[in-house]
Amino acid sequence: MKTFNRRRVTTALAILASSAAFAAPALAQDEFPSEPITLVVNWPAGGGGDRAGRVLAQYAEKHAGVSVIVNNVAGAGGSTGVRFVAEADPDGYTLGIFGSSVVNQQYINPNAPAVDSLAPIALFGPDPGALEVRTDTGIETLDDYRKRLEEEPGSLRNGNDAPGGWSYVVAALIEEALDVQMTKVPYQGYSPTVAAIMSGEIETATLPVPQLIDQHEAGDIRILAVTAEDRHYLAPDVPTFKELGVDLVAGDWRAVFAPAGTPDDRLAKLEEIMMATLEDPDFVDAAKNAGFIITPANREATITYIQKADDAIYPVLDAAGLVKARKK
């Protein structure tokens, strides 16, 4: 009859416990995400990109189950932040929320990363452009604006992004549509541009409506027209360019990206998190209160959207002589 060996059983249990202890971290590592996610904004704090990133990060935490931390990496017309994400470890823990400048810059700036260095995840939504003037310019309508520049070419200083940024592109499109010439003054982001027009350093700007809606309502700034199919819900009194007889519809957009090479299973999980966030009623209300139009799209639709934007903007940049780097 075999005797009960207490020492052998105790040793076996210890081995099992030790194996379980090593197995637990391994299982935890398979769970994604299991640590904070960084969301890179490629413009300074205070601007539209920053506000979009922060409202997204706030509500994404609920659906991700981990902290989502905003990191502003500005510079080079937005390209510095894009490169930061493109060169990050493709592990799904470093993401970026970037606008249309990610497409524009690859053609304008030889040092800007190509779009294919990023993996789109989800579309945040569009952001129509607009033309704003200080009310003390005496310009009350788009026709007044056109006449001023026809009589005095370059006499109005317009605040916009550096070449390739969306508000720069809007300014160039307005010049082309109206056959006028403004003096484009570059700023690193929307917030400095707002400060410049309010101080009188510049007379006009081509910022999205939410950036100057309070000043418009206060009477310090006049929004002359928006580059959209329909009037902006924040400024129903402001006509579209098309209403005024100018065939100009153009808008910025924002999407969430990961570095190219991020594993498909992690991209799928990030897509799930972002779509849940973008469709969250609380997020939609908060984003709308911040002035954003939310039209979420999944990964496949976002890839298609960006490709169409690329195809549409390249001829505009080429015609304006802005293509200095890659050519299509």
N, C-alpha and C positions, 0 to 999 in steps of 0.2 A: 504494500500500500504506500502510495507516494505521500510524503509529508508536505505540509503547506510551508512554502518558503517566503516568509514575509519580506526578507531583504530583496529577493528577486522581483517581487511585485512592486515594491516601493521604487526600485530602480526603473522598472518599466514605465510606471506612472510619471516619473520625473522626465524620462525621455519623451513621452507623449506630450507632457506639458511644455517642454522646451521646444518641440517641433511646432506646437500650436502657436507659441510665442513668436517663432520666426515666420510662420505662415500668415499671421494676422497683418503685419505690415505689408507683406506681398499682396494680400487681397486688397488692402487699403490703397496700394499704389495703382491697382487696376481700376479703381473708381475715379471717374473724371467728371467734373473738376473736384479736386480734393485740397486745393490751396488757392489763395487769392488770385484773381485775374486782373491784369493791368490793361486798361483801356487808354490808348494813346490818342490825344487830340493834337493835331499838327498846327495849331494856332494858339496865340497867347490866351491867358485867362480873361474872361469878360466878354468875349465875342460870341458870335452865333455858334461856331463849332464847339466852343467850350461849354456853352449852355446845353447844346444838344447832347454832348458827351456826358455831362453830369446828370441830366434827367434820365438818360438811358441807364447809366451805371446805378443810380439810386434804385430803380425798379428791377433791373436785371439781377440784383443780389437775391431777391426773393425767389426767383426761378432758378438761379444757379446754385443756391445753397452755400455760396462762399462770398467773401467780400469782392467787390469790383472797384478798383482804385483808378481814378483818372490821373493821367500823367501828361502834362502839357509839354510837348517837345516841338518848339516853334523854330522858324528860320527858313531862309531860302524859298520864300513863297509857298511854304507848306511842305517842301520836299524833304526837309530834315526829319520831320516826324514820320513821313512815309518810309524813308530809308531805315529809321530806327526799327520799325515793325518788320520790314522786308528782311532785315539782317538778324532779327531775333531768333532764338531757338524755336523751331516749328513744333512746339509741344502744346499749343492751344492756350497757353497762359499769358501771351502777349497779343493783344488785338489792337486795331486802330479803327476810329470812326473818321472817315475821310470823305471829302466832297469831290466835285468834278475836277478840281485842280490835279487830282491824281492822274487823270487822263491827259489834261493839258500840258502839265509840266514835263512829261516824258518826251514831248516833241520840242519844247522850248528850252529846257535846261539840260545840257549834256550830262550833268551830274545827278539828275533825277532818276529814281528807279523806274523801270518799266512796269506797266500794270500787271504783266504776267509774273512779277515777283511776289504778287499777293494772291490770296485765295479769298474771293468774296464769300460772305456768309449770309447776309440779309440786307435788304434795303430799308433805310430809315424813312426816306421820303424826299420830295422835291422842295425847293426853296426859291420861288420866283424872284427875279431881279426887279429893280425899280430905279427911277431917277429922282433924286431929291435936290432941292436948292434951298439956300437960306432965304427967308422971306425978305430980308433987307436988300436983296439983289433987285427987287422990284419985278422979278419974273413970276408971272402968275399961271402961265399955261405952257404946254409943250411948244406951241407955236411961238410964244415969246422967247423961249429958250433957243429955238432954231434961228430966229431972226437975230438974236444977240450975237450968236457965233458966226452967222453969215456976214454980219457987219464988222465984227471984230474977231476973226479967227484966233483961237487959243486964249481968248481973254478970260474964260472961266476955268478956274483950277478945280479939277475933279479928284476927289479922294477915292482910291481903289487899292486893291491888292497889288503886289508886284506882278510883272508880266507872267501870265499863266494862271494866276488866281482868278476865281470866278468873277469878282466885281471888276477886275481889269477886262476880262472878256466881254462882260456886259457893256462896259464903257466903249470898247472897240466896236461892238455890234451897233450901239446907238449912233456912234460917229458915222458908221457905214450906212445905216438906215436913213439918217437925216442928212447925209452928205455935208457934215460939219467937222470942225476940228477943235477939240477941247485940249486943255493941258492936263495930262494924266499925272497925278502925284501918287507914288506908291507908299503904302503903309503896311506894317507887319500885322495884319489882322483887322477885324471889324472895329474892335474897341478903340484903337488909336485913330481910326478914321472918323468915328463918331466924335471923339474929343476934338479932332482937327476942324470939323465943320462947325461944331458948337463954339469954338474959340475964334472963328473967322479966318483961320489959316488957309482954308479952302472955301470955295463958294458952293460947290455941288458935290454930290456923292452918288455912287451906284451900288447902294447896299440893299439887302433884302428888307422888306417892309418892317419886320419886328424890331430891327435895329434902331429905327428912328420914328416909330409910331407915336411914342409919348411926346416927342418934340413937335411932331406934326399936329397932334391934338392940342398942344399948348400954343401953337401959332408961330413957333420959332423957325420951323422947317416946313417946307411945302413939298409933299410928294406929288410929282407931276403926272406920273404914269407908271404902270407895272407891266413887266414883260411876260404876261401870262394870258391864257385863253379867257380866263374869267377874273373878275375883280377879287382882290384879296379880302378874306372875311374880316381881317382887322381894320381894313381901310375901304369900306364899301363906297365911300365918296370919291375914291380915286379911280379914274378910268384906266383901261388897258391901252397900250399903244395901238392895238388893232381898232379899238373904238375911235381912236383919233386919226385913223387912216394910215397908220404906219404898220406894215406887216412884219412885226417883230414879236416872236414868242420864244423865250429862252429862260432857262432856270437852272439853278444849282441843284445838286442832290447830295445826299449823304448815304453812305453804306458802311457796314461793318466788315472788316477784313482781318484775316490771319496771314501769317507768312506762308508763301508757297511751300509745299512739302509737308504741311501739317497732315497727320494721318486722317484718312477718310472718316474713321469712326469718331474721332474728336471733332472734326468739322460738322458731322451730323449732329453730335450732341450740342455743339455751339449754336447750330442752326435752330435746333429745338428750343434752346434757352432764349435766343433772341426773338424768335417768332412768338413765343409765349409772352415775352415782355412787350413786344410791339403791339400785340393784340389785347394786352391787359387794359381794361377800362380805366383803371386808376392812372396808368401811365399815359393813355391817350388824353385824358383830361388835363394832366399836368403838362404834357407837351403842347396841347392846344393853348393852355393859359400862358405858356412861354412863347407862343407865336409860331409854332411849327405845324406844318401839314404832314400828317402821318399816312403813308400809303405803303404798308409793309409788303414785302415780297420775299419769297424763300430763296434759297441759294441758286437754284437753276434759273429762276426768273431774274434774279439780280445780275447774274452773269450775262444774260441776254440784254438786259437794260443797259449795262455798262458798254457792251459791244456796240449797241445802237448809238449810244452817246459818243463813243469813240468815232464811229463812222460819220456822225453828223458834225462834230466839232473840228475834225482835221481839215476839211476844205476851208473852213472859216479862218483857222490859224494860218494855213498856207497862203490864202489870199491876202492876209494882213501882213505877210512877211515875217511871221513869228516862229516858223519852223526852223530851228537852228540845230537840232540834235537828230533824233531818229526820223526817218521818212517812211511813209507807208508804201 
